[in-house]
Amino acid sequence: MVVTVKLRDGESFDSLLRRFNKEVMEGGVMKDLRRRRWFIPKGEQRRMDERKGRRRARLQRLRREQEEG
């Protein structure tokens, strides 16, 4: 994942930096970097995903119950 941004004619450094940051965020570079920061075995990742899914389902259920009254 290489992000390149070329300086346009008459463009300021601040504008160039903003475009670069936008490309990095849209390209998912930071998300991937954070995910790869530590090695997580597949089994542990699966357990984390299951916990995350259960939490998401519980929150959705609670929101639905609040909406219903």
KOLDOLUM-298113 format. One record per residue (C-alpha): y negated, x, z; residue number from 0; residue in three letters. Coordinates in pm, whole numbers, padded with zeros to 5 digits. Layout:
<pt c2="Y" c1="X" c3="Z" resi="NUM" resn="ala"/>
...
//
This chain:
<pt c2="00000" c1="00000" c3="00000" resi="0" resn="met"/>
<pt c2="-00297" c1="00190" c3="-00127" resi="1" resn="val"/>
<pt c2="-00633" c1="00020" c3="-00122" resi="2" resn="val"/>
<pt c2="-00896" c1="00166" c3="-00352" resi="3" resn="thr"/>
<pt c2="-01255" c1="00057" c3="-00393" resi="4" resn="val"/>
<pt c2="-01489" c1="00219" c3="-00644" resi="5" resn="lys"/>
<pt c2="-01861" c1="00250" c3="-00587" resi="6" resn="leu"/>
<pt c2="-02057" c1="00022" c3="-00820" resi="7" resn="arg"/>
<pt c2="-02389" c1="00123" c3="-00975" resi="8" resn="asp"/>
<pt c2="-02667" c1="00084" c3="-00720" resi="9" resn="gly"/>
<pt c2="-02429" c1="-00030" c3="-00445" resi="10" resn="glu"/>
<pt c2="-02504" c1="00076" c3="-00089" resi="11" resn="ser"/>
<pt c2="-02248" c1="00240" c3="00135" resi="12" resn="phe"/>
<pt c2="-02254" c1="-00061" c3="00370" resi="13" resn="asp"/>
<pt c2="-02166" c1="-00296" c3="00085" resi="14" resn="ser"/>
<pt c2="-01887" c1="-00063" c3="-00027" resi="15" resn="leu"/>
<pt c2="-01751" c1="-00048" c3="00327" resi="16" resn="leu"/>
<pt c2="-01756" c1="-00430" c3="00356" resi="17" resn="arg"/>
<pt c2="-01564" c1="-00463" c3="00029" resi="18" resn="arg"/>
<pt c2="-01312" c1="-00203" c3="00147" resi="19" resn="phe"/>
<pt c2="-01257" c1="-00382" c3="00480" resi="20" resn="asn"/>
<pt c2="-01210" c1="-00713" c3="00298" resi="21" resn="lys"/>
<pt c2="-00948" c1="-00559" c3="00065" resi="22" resn="glu"/>
<pt c2="-00763" c1="-00408" c3="00363" resi="23" resn="val"/>
<pt c2="-00751" c1="-00743" c3="00544" resi="24" resn="met"/>
<pt c2="-00650" c1="-00942" c3="00235" resi="25" resn="glu"/>
<pt c2="-00385" c1="-00687" c3="00144" resi="26" resn="gly"/>
<pt c2="-00219" c1="-00717" c3="00486" resi="27" resn="gly"/>
<pt c2="-00241" c1="-00345" c3="00549" resi="28" resn="val"/>
<pt c2="-00346" c1="-00378" c3="00913" resi="29" resn="met"/>
<pt c2="-00084" c1="-00644" c3="00986" resi="30" resn="lys"/>
<pt c2="00187" c1="-00422" c3="00839" resi="31" resn="asp"/>
<pt c2="00057" c1="-00117" c3="01026" resi="32" resn="leu"/>
<pt c2="00065" c1="-00299" c3="01360" resi="33" resn="arg"/>
<pt c2="00413" c1="-00431" c3="01287" resi="34" resn="arg"/>
<pt c2="00546" c1="-00083" c3="01209" resi="35" resn="arg"/>
<pt c2="00373" c1="00086" c3="01500" resi="36" resn="arg"/>
<pt c2="00691" c1="00075" c3="01710" resi="37" resn="trp"/>
<pt c2="01050" c1="00056" c3="01598" resi="38" resn="phe"/>
<pt c2="01208" c1="-00275" c3="01698" resi="39" resn="ile"/>
<pt c2="01583" c1="-00315" c3="01640" resi="40" resn="pro"/>
<pt c2="01688" c1="-00614" c3="01428" resi="41" resn="lys"/>
<pt c2="01855" c1="-00787" c3="01722" resi="42" resn="gly"/>
<pt c2="01543" c1="-00760" c3="01934" resi="43" resn="glu"/>
<pt c2="01325" c1="-00882" c3="01645" resi="44" resn="gln"/>
<pt c2="01555" c1="-01184" c3="01602" resi="45" resn="arg"/>
<pt c2="01530" c1="-01268" c3="01974" resi="46" resn="arg"/>
<pt c2="01151" c1="-01235" c3="01959" resi="47" resn="met"/>
<pt c2="01136" c1="-01463" c3="01655" resi="48" resn="asp"/>
<pt c2="01357" c1="-01722" c3="01828" resi="49" resn="glu"/>
<pt c2="01136" c1="-01719" c3="02138" resi="50" resn="arg"/>
<pt c2="00828" c1="-01750" c3="01922" resi="51" resn="lys"/>
<pt c2="00980" c1="-02046" c3="01737" resi="52" resn="gly"/>
<pt c2="01076" c1="-02222" c3="02060" resi="53" resn="arg"/>
<pt c2="00726" c1="-02172" c3="02196" resi="54" resn="arg"/>
<pt c2="00570" c1="-02304" c3="01874" resi="55" resn="arg"/>
<pt c2="00798" c1="-02612" c3="01881" resi="56" resn="ala"/>
<pt c2="00716" c1="-02678" c3="02246" resi="57" resn="arg"/>
<pt c2="00341" c1="-02656" c3="02180" resi="58" resn="leu"/>
<pt c2="00371" c1="-02891" c3="01882" resi="59" resn="gln"/>
<pt c2="00569" c1="-03138" c3="02093" resi="60" resn="arg"/>
<pt c2="00307" c1="-03125" c3="02370" resi="61" resn="leu"/>
<pt c2="00025" c1="-03180" c3="02120" resi="62" resn="arg"/>
<pt c2="00209" c1="-03479" c3="01971" resi="63" resn="arg"/>
<pt c2="00263" c1="-03628" c3="02317" resi="64" resn="glu"/>
<pt c2="-00107" c1="-03588" c3="02397" resi="65" resn="gln"/>
<pt c2="-00209" c1="-03759" c3="02072" resi="66" resn="glu"/>
<pt c2="00025" c1="-04051" c3="02138" resi="67" resn="glu"/>
<pt c2="-00117" c1="-04107" c3="02482" resi="68" resn="gly"/>
//
